[in-house]
Amino acid sequence: MKSKVFLTAGLIVFAGACRAQSEIRVAVVNPTQILRVQESIELDWADIQKRLADLKPDETAVLDASTRQPLRTQVLQIDGRTTLLFQTDLQPGQKKEFILLKRPEGMTEPDSPARTYCRFIPERKDDFGWENDKAAYRMYGPALEYETITNGIDAWGKCVPYPVIDKFIRDYNEKQIPYHYDHGEGGDFYKVGNTLGCGGLAPFVDGKVCLPRNFVQWKILANGPLRSVFELTYRPWQAGPYTVSEVKRISIDLGSNLSRIECTYSCSQTDTLPLAAGIVLRETSQQTWKVPQGIAYWLPTDFISGHMGCGVVFGAGWAVEPTEADGHLLLTLSHKIAKPVVYYAGSCWDKNEQFNTFEKWQQYLKTFKQRLDNPVAVEWLP
């Protein structure tokens, strides 16, 4: 019996002997007793090719094995490595199977306005912005150094799933509509100043955060729909007795309030740097939260009523110490610069019902760390 493809209400359903097509099966297992929503599954293309040599990355479809529904995918080619990315929800302890095969003629992946996105914004004083369906962020470039010198992270609130950075900047430039106020989709209600902002990282010497100047180079490595990845390069700067340079790689996945931040330092004077990742504290709030590898802060928004939450999380194995110093809530560490520092930072806005209290933001960060420390297992099936 030949395989057939039927189109029913925009959904592609496969009937017949699907095994007639070359395909491979893979299972993912949730090792925790927590619900994992929009879990990112990344498969190394070398592992796929071992099992289906003729399959090409841009022709690959991923189906939920139980429903035969195609999933949204993204091919990543970074650092000479090709991977295939898709997302799924996993119930506590669930094992879920997927099918990989060449995309049948006429089949299209599910589409959605929700996506990740990043870009350099020269028309807004060399900002670099990135976002997903949950939040938006930016870092400051050289054109803003007359006002703000920092590698701190600026957090924007969002209450819509689609990208807003371009719209906010365009409306400001063309219509003088300020993006510091909510016009129904969100906005920039957080002030960074010359600080770490909402989750930046910098050398921490003699009790002081030693900020670099603003980034001088940028590079986009991937740009959605499920993950966006980019790099920012900082010129050497003085941090106490050390002359330090940095390349910062940031990625954001669809569905996550936190970005993955990977910082690679260079310094000829030492192989160990004192560092701190953190959140600037304001006089308007004393609401902080500290655990061994995580911190959070809850503060009133600037310009409008409401609150925003900021958070920083390190994974298992990182020896970090929560503290307050130099006007920041910090996680400090002494780091061997032979390897990058990897951590996660992000924000929430209480206009989103999911985070209308500080306690809900704390619980999100606790669950995020559980997921981070207990990754899903991948099993290739015969």
N, C-alpha and C positions, 0 to 999 in steps of 0.2 A: 504494500500500500504506500503510495507516495505521500509525502508531507504536504500540507496545504496551509496557507495563511489566510485568515479571515479578518476583516476589519469590522469591529462591532463597537459602535458609539465611540469611535476614535481610539479604541484599545485593540492591540493586536493579540489575537489568541491563536495558539498553535494547536492543531489537531493532527491525529495520525501518528505515524511512526517517526517521531522526532529524532530517534536514534539513527535514522537513515542518513542524517547529516553528521558530519564530523563535529564532535563536541566533547568537552571535558566538564567534569563536575568538581565543585569545591564546596566545602562546608566551613562555616564559621561558628565558633562556640563562644557564648558569653560565660566566662568563668565566675561571674559575680551574681549575687541575688538582687541586683538593681536593674531597673529598666534603662536600656540604652537607646535613646532616640537619635536618629540620624548618625549612627555610628559609621565612621569612615573606614572602609576596607580597601587596603592598598596591596595589590598583587604584583610581585616582581615579574617583569616580562620574560626573563630568562627561565623562570619556573613554568610559565605558560608554554613557551616554545619547546621545552623538553617533552611536553605532552601533546602539542598540536603544532608541529613545525611550520605548516603552511599558513597559519593564522597571522594576519597583519593587525597591528594595533588600531589603526583607523577604520578597520572593517569589523571590529569585534563587538558583539552584543553580549550583554549579561542579562540573564533571565532569572527571576525567582522560580526555583524548581517546583514549588507547590502550586503556583498560580500561572506559570508560563508568561508572566507579565515582564516586558522589558524594563530595565532600570536605566536611569540617567548615569552616564559614565564620563570619565575624563582621562585622557592619556597624558602622563607627565613625563617629560624628558629633561632631567636635571642632573648635572654632574656626571654625564655619560651613562646614566642609568634610566631605563624606561620602566614605568610602572603603570598599572591600570587601576583607576580609582572608581569606586562606587559607594553608595550609602544604603544602609538598611536599619530598621528598628529591630531590636532584640529584647525579648522578654527575659526575666531573670532565669539564668541557667539554660537558655534556649540554644539548640543546635539547629542551624538553618542552612539549607543547601541552595546552590546556584549553578546555573549552566552557562558556560562560555562557548560561543560558536561564531562562525562568520555570519554577519548580519544578513538575513534573507532579503531578497529584493522586495521593495515596498514597505519594509519595516522602518519605523522611525521611533526614536527614543521619546519618552515623556518630556514635555516642555513645561516650563514654569518661569514666571517673572522673577522668582527668587534665584539669586546667583551671587557668587563672590566676584569682586571687582577691585582693581587697583590701577592707579595711574599717577604720573607726574603732572602737577598742576602749575605750569609756569605763569598762567594768567592770574594766579592767587599767590604771588610772591614765592614761587618755587616750592610750594607745599608738595608733599607726597601723601596721597590719600588711599585708604583701602577700606573695604566694607563687605558685609554679607547680609543675610536677611535679619540679623539681630542687632547689629551695631555698626558704627562707622568710626574711623580713626584717621589721624593725620600726623605727620612729622614735618618739622620746619626746615626749609632749605636756605641757601645763602642769601637770597634777596630779602629775607626778613631779619637779617642779623643787626640791622640798625635799631631793632626794637626788642627782639627776643633771641637769645643765644642758648640753645639747649638741644639735647637729644631726647627730651621728655615727650611722652605720648599725649596727644590731645584726643579726648573721647567725645563723640557726638551721640546724642540720643536718636533712636529711630523707633517708629511705631508702624512701619510698612515693610513688607518683605523685599521690595524691589530696590535697586540702587538709587541713591539720592544725591551723591556727591556732585555729579555733573550738573544736575538740576539746581541745586543750591548755589553753586558757584555761578552758573549762567544767569540765574535770576538776580543775583547780586550785581553782576557786571552789567547786565542789559536793562534791568528794571529797578535797580537799587533796593531790592527786597532783602533786608538783613537776614542772615541765616542764624543769628543768635536768638531768634524767637521762633516758637513753634507755629507754623502755618498749616498744620494738619498732618505733617509727615515726620517731624522731628527737627533737630537743629543742633548747633554747637552751644551747649550750656555749661561748658567746663573751661576754666582758665588754667593754662599751664604756667606761663611766666618762665623765668629762668630756673626751672626745677625739673625733677624726673616726671612730673605730671602723673598720669595714671598708668604706672607700670614700667617706667624706663629703668635702665641699668647703667651704672658708671663706676669708675674707681672710687673707693671710699678710704681716704687717707687722713689720719689724725682727727677722726670724727667729722670730716667734711666730705660732702658729695662733690666730686671733681668733674664737672660737666665739660664735654667737648664743645667746639663750635658746631654750627649746623652742618648737616650732611653736604657733601660736595659732588657726589656721583650717585646715580641710581641705575638699577637694572631690573627689568621684569623677567622672571623665569617661568611663570605660569599665570594665566589670567582667567580662571573660572571655566565652567560654571560651578564646580564643587570646591575647588581650592585655588587660591591666588597666592603667589610666592614672589617676593622681590628682595633686592639687596640695596642697602644704603652704605656708602663708604664715608668715613670721617678722616680728615687730615690729622697728623700727629698733634697732640696737645700735652701740656704739662699737668701731671697729677701728682702733686707733692714732689718727691725726688725722681719720679718716673716720667719718661717721654713715651706716650702711648698712642697707638693708632688702632682703628677698629673697622671691621666689616660686620654689619648687622643684617641678618637674614630673617625676614618676617613672613609667616604664612598664616592664612585664615581659612578655615573650612566652613562650608555651609552649615548652619544650625548651631554654631558655637559662639558664645559670647567672648571667648578668650582666643587670642592669637598665640601661635607658637613663635618664640623669639630665640634666635640662635646668634650669639655674639662671639666673634673671633677677634682676639686681641693680639697685638704685636708689641713687644717691648724688649730692647736689647740689654737693658740694665738688670733684669730679674726674670726668673721663670715662674714667679708666683706673684699675683696681684691681689690686693684687698679690693673687693667689689661689693656693691649693694644694689639690689633691685627694690624699687619702692614707689610710694605714693605720697605726694605732697599733702601736708596737713593744713587745714584752714581754721581760722578763728571761729567760723560758723558752726563747727561740729567737733565733738569729742568721741563720736561713735566709731570705735575701732574694734577689730577682731584679729586675734593672733593664735596660730597653731604652729607646731614645729616646722612645717614646710609651706605655710600659707598665711597671708594677711589680707584684710579687707578694710574698707573705709566707706562710710555712708555720710553723705553731705548734701546740704541744700544746693539746688542748681542755681547757677548765675542767670540773670536776666528774666527767668520765669519762675513760677512756683513749682514745687516738687523736689525730688531727690534723685541723685545718681549714686551708684555704688561702683567702687573700683576694687580690683582684686589681683593678687599675684600668687601663683602656685608653682612650686618646684616638685619634680617627681621624686620617687624613692631613690636613695643613694646620694642625694645632694646634701651636704652638711651645711645647712644655713641656720642663722640665728635671728629670730625676730627681735627688733629693738626700735626705739624712737630716737632720732638724732638729726641735727641740722634741719629741723622743720619737716621731717619726713617720717613716715612709718616704713620701716625697712626690713628686708631679709639680707643679712650680710654673710659673706663667705670669703675664704682665702682660696684663690683659684690658681691651679697650675695652667698656664696659658697654652700648653701644648695641645689642649683640646678646647672646643667651644663651650661656652656656657649656654645651656638650654633651659628655658623656663616658659611659663605661660602668663599672660596678663590680659586684662580686659575690663569691661564695664557693663552696667545695666542702667536702665532708666525706669523710674517707678510708674510712668504712664503705661508701661506694659504690665498687665495684670500678673504675669509670672513673677515679677519682682517688685510688688508693691510694698514690701517690708524688707528691712535689713536682714531679718531672720531667713527669709526666702533666698536672698542673695548668698548668705552664708551656707545654706543647705545646698545650693547649686554648686558652690565651690567645693564643698565636701564630696559631693557626688562626682564632680569633674575629676578630683584627685583619685577617687576610687577607680574610675575608668582609666585614668592615666597609669596608675600603678598596677592595674590588672588588665592588660590588653587582651583583645579577643584572640583566640587561637584559630589558625587556618589549617584545614586538613584537605589534602588533595585526595579525591575519591577515585577508585578504580572504574 
